[in-house]
Amino acid sequence: MNPNGPYPGRQLFVGLTLSGSPAVAYLVTGRSPASRERKATPLDNGIIIGPIGNQPYDPLRHYTGVKYDNSNGIITVSNGIQTEALFETYKLLFNTNSLPSKDFMEKILDGAQAEPDSLHTPRIVGVVTNGSEGKPVFIVGIKRHDVPAQAFIVEPKPGILYGVSTYKGSLENPESFDMFVGLAKMEFKGKTAIELAESLFEISKASYNGDDIRVCAVGGIRSDDKHTWQIATRNR
């Protein structure tokens, strides 16, 4: 079962594989037919969450969900327009030998605000970057409509990923994820990106009005050279 209940909305995790490799995972679910008519597609060094067929572009449903750089090992995963901004921010910090503070994430999320929909859907983001001596740094953040953005430096244990979701699990009455109760945890015993994507997809099976809510899942694992990301997708 998904650690955030039957309806996490959009969900992301960062952490380590059992062998100690940095990893990220992203899940998209939807209650409405329009929300489910999407797919994850690799494009350049990223993953686009885009429409199926000839649907018109919708900035709240279609966006860059993952962006990464194999020259330095930085990756960003999020549920909207903040993906590119935070990727470029932490890439700049890396290139200027500046510490990757969580404060930058909070400022950008506060500027983006929660999504302008009826549920005030939070904006969520995860970043894996590099700190001193090339040690990976894991940061997770969320911006709800009712409180300032919160970001967390994660110190993961091998085989466990930590993350946030837009909602806290209710299919009938979605409410914003409660960041004050701590991050969600997902165990992962596999070794590959496709195993990670499949694992998150499979534990998230749930139905609403007779339809499977799962849209897609993305898994990413950074190789031992500390730079190259292996990325895989699982679409419904």
N, C-alpha and C positions, 0 to 999 in steps of 0.2 A: 504493500500500500504506500502511496505517496506520503511522505512525512508531513505534508501540509494539508492532508485531507483530500476529499474527492474533487474539489475544484480550486486548484491553486492559481488559476488564470495563467499568467506567464510566470515562469520560475527559472532561477539560475543558481548554479553552484560553482564554487571554486575549491580546490583542495589538492590532495596528493593520491596517486595510486599506491598500491601496496609496496611497489618497488621504489617509491619516492619521487616519481615524475609529476610535475605540475599538471593539473587537469581542470577542465571547465565543462559544464553541461548546461543546456538551455532547453526549456520545454514551452511549447505553445498549446494551450487548450482553448476551447470556445464553446459557449452555450448556444449561440445562434448559428443558422446556416451560413450567414455572411462571414462570421468569424472563422468558421471551419473551412471555408473555401480559399485556403492559403497553402503554400508549401515553402519549404526551405531549399534554396538553390545556391550552390557554390558560385561565386563570382570574384575573380581575381583573388586577393587575399582576404576573403570574407564570405559571409553567408547572408543572403538576402531573404527576408521573409516577405514573399510577394504573392500576387493573386494567381489563381488558377484560371486559365483561359483568357478571355478578353474583358475581365472586370476592370472598371476604372480605378485609377490609383487613389488610395485613401491613406493619408499620412499617419493616421492612428493605427492602421492595420498593416501597412506595408512600409518596411524600413530595413536598414542594415542591422541585423541582429548580432553579428560577430565580425570583428575586424582584427587582423593580426599581422605581425611583421616578423618574418623568419630571419632577418638580419640581427635582431636583438631579442627575440622571444617574447615581446609584449603582445598581449591580447586583451581585447575588451569585448564583453558580451552584455547586451541590454535589450530592453523592450521598446526602443524608439529612437528619436532624433539625437539622444545623448550619446549614442555609440561612437560616432565619428569624433565628436568634440572631446570626449574623454580619452579616446585613443590618441588623438593628436596632443593632448595635454600631457599624458604620461610619457609619450614618446619624446616630447620636448624636455621634460624633466630628466629623462635618461640621457639625452644628448648633451645636456648642460651640466651633467654630474650633480644634479640636485636630488635631494631626498624625496621619494615618492609619498608625500604626506597624504592622509585621507582628507585633509582640509580642502584640497583642490576639487575632489569629488563632491563634497558637500556644497561648495559654492556653485558649481555647474548645475547640480541637481536643483538647488534652490532657484537658480535662474530659469531652468526649464519649466519648473512647476509641475504639479500633477496633470495628468491628461484632462482636457476639457470635455469629458463625457459625463453621463448621468451618474456613474459610479465613482467619479473622481479617481480613476485608476492611477495607482502610484507608478512612478517611474523607478525602475530598478536597474542596477548595474553591477557588474563584477569585473575586476581588472587583475591580471597577473603581470607583474613587471619585475624589475630587478633592483635590489638594494646594494648594500656594500658587498664587495668581493663577489658579485654576481649571484648572491643568494636571492631566490625568488621571494617576492612580496605579494601577498594576496589581500585585496581590498574589496569589500562588498558594501553597497549603499542603496538607500531607498529614500524617495521623496513622496510623502503623503500630502494631501491637500490641507491637513489640519495642524501640522507641526513642521518645524524646520527639518531639512534633510539630515539624515544620520548615516554615517559611514563607519565601517569597522575594519580594523586590521585583523586578519584571520591568521592564526598560527595552527595550521592543520596537522593532524596526525595521519600517518600513512593508512590508506584505505578508507578515508572518510573525507567527504566533501561537505562544505558548509554554504548555506545560501539563504535567499529570500524569495518571496513570491509576491505577486500583486495582491492576492486575496488570501484569506486564512482558512479556506476550505469549504464553505457552505455553498452548495449548488443552488439552493432556493433563495438565499439572501447573502450575496457576496459582500464582504466587508474587508477593508484594507488590512493587509498583513500587520500584525502587532509586533513591531520591531523591539519593543521593550521586554518581550519575554524570551529573547534570544534567537539565534539563527537556527534554521532547520538543518538537520544532518542527514546525509545519505551515504550509506556504506557502498563501497564498490570494490569487488575482488578481481575484476577483469584486468586486461592488459592493453586493449586497443580502443581506439576512438569509437569504432562501430559498436563494440560491446557496451561502452558507456552510453551512447545514444539509445541503443536498444534497451538497456537496463532501465533508464529513466522513463522511456516510453511505456514499457511493460508494467512498471509499478504504478503507472498513472491511469490505468484503465478505469473509466467511469462513464455512466450514461446520464443524459438529460433529455427528457421527453422522448425516450427510446433511441436516441442517437449517441454514438461514441463521441465524447468531447475532445478526444486527442487530435491534434493537428500535425505536430511534428516535434522532433527532438534533435538536438545537436550535441555531439560529444567532441572534445578536443583534448589531446594529450601531447605534452611537449617532450621531445626526444632527449636522449642523454647528452647530446651536444649543447643543450641549454638554449637552443635557438629555434629549431624547426618544429612546427606544430603539425600534427596529424589530425585532420578534421573529418568527421563523418556525419551524415544526416540520416534521419529516419522519418519518412513522411507517411501519412495515413494511407 
